[in-house]
Amino acid sequence: MQQLLLNASLIIVAVFNLFLGIFVFLKDRKNNINKVFLALTACLAFWALSLLILYLKTGEKHLNFWSNTVFWGPSFLIAFLLYFSLIFPENKKKISRKATILIFTPSFIG
């Protein structure tokens, strides 16, 4: 019962975050803040779904892959959260290409 509740909550979290991100993005598709928010919520949804799959898969081959995959969502989440905090609430602050690369490089390395 407890595992079923955990699985259901992970599905709800993933779906809610994805719909929230899509909803905000569809309000203004050209706004950079909305694009970054969509990426942020997509990372949260990916994290929740990868945790769900990790809990559902029992084979050692799958366990190794999904235990590594679980960390992809949070690593990009941190980069998108930092980038989002720099441009929100108004996209007046111009972030250089070098700074953007510096923000996202650790996510790709990790």
C-alpha positions in Angstrom: 0.0 0.0 0.0 2.8 2.4 0.9 4.6 1.6 -2.4 1.4 2.3 -4.3 1.0 5.6 -2.6 4.6 6.6 -3.4 4.2 5.6 -7.0 0.9 7.5 -7.3 2.4 10.6 -5.8 5.4 10.5 -8.1 3.1 10.3 -11.1 1.0 13.2 -9.8 4.0 15.3 -9.2 5.4 14.6 -12.7 2.1 15.3 -14.5 1.4 18.5 -12.4 4.9 19.9 -13.1 4.7 19.2 -16.8 1.3 20.7 -17.2 2.3 23.8 -15.2 5.3 24.3 -17.3 3.4 23.8 -20.6 0.6 26.1 -19.3 3.1 28.9 -18.6 4.9 28.4 -21.8 1.8 28.6 -23.9 0.9 32.0 -22.4 3.8 33.5 -24.3 6.0 31.2 -26.3 8.5 33.8 -27.2 9.3 34.9 -23.6 12.6 33.6 -22.5 11.4 33.4 -18.9 8.6 31.0 -19.9 11.0 28.8 -21.9 13.3 28.5 -18.9 10.4 27.8 -16.6 9.2 25.0 -18.9 12.7 23.5 -18.8 12.7 23.8 -15.0 9.4 22.0 -14.6 10.4 19.4 -17.2 13.5 18.6 -15.1 11.3 18.2 -12.0 8.9 15.9 -14.0 11.9 13.9 -15.4 13.2 13.5 -11.9 9.9 12.2 -10.5 9.4 9.8 -13.4 13.0 8.5 -13.2 12.4 7.8 -9.5 9.2 6.0 -10.3 10.9 3.8 -12.9 13.8 3.1 -10.5 11.3 1.9 -7.9 9.4 -0.2 -10.4 12.4 -1.9 -12.1 14.0 -4.7 -10.1 16.6 -6.2 -12.5 20.2 -5.4 -11.7 20.8 -4.2 -15.3 17.9 -1.7 -15.0 18.7 -0.8 -11.5 22.2 0.4 -12.4 21.0 2.5 -15.4 18.0 4.1 -13.5 20.0 4.8 -10.3 22.4 6.8 -12.5 19.6 8.4 -14.5 17.8 9.7 -11.4 20.6 12.3 -10.9 20.2 13.9 -14.4 17.0 15.7 -13.5 18.4 17.4 -10.3 21.7 18.3 -12.0 20.0 20.2 -14.7 17.3 21.5 -12.3 20.0 23.4 -10.4 21.4 25.0 -13.5 17.9 26.1 -14.8 17.0 27.3 -11.3 20.1 29.5 -11.2 19.5 30.8 -14.7 15.8 31.4 -14.0 16.6 33.4 -10.8 18.9 35.6 -12.8 16.3 36.5 -15.4 13.1 36.5 -13.3 10.9 38.6 -12.9 11.9 40.9 -15.7 14.2 39.8 -18.5 16.1 43.1 -18.4 19.4 41.6 -17.2 21.4 40.3 -20.2 23.3 37.2 -19.3 26.4 36.7 -21.5 27.0 33.6 -23.5 30.1 32.8 -21.3 28.0 33.0 -18.1 25.3 30.8 -19.6 27.9 28.2 -20.6 29.5 28.4 -17.2 26.1 27.8 -15.5 25.2 24.8 -17.6 28.6 23.1 -17.9 28.6 21.3 -14.5 25.3 19.7 -15.4 26.7 18.2 -18.5 29.9 17.1 -16.7 28.1 15.5 -13.8 
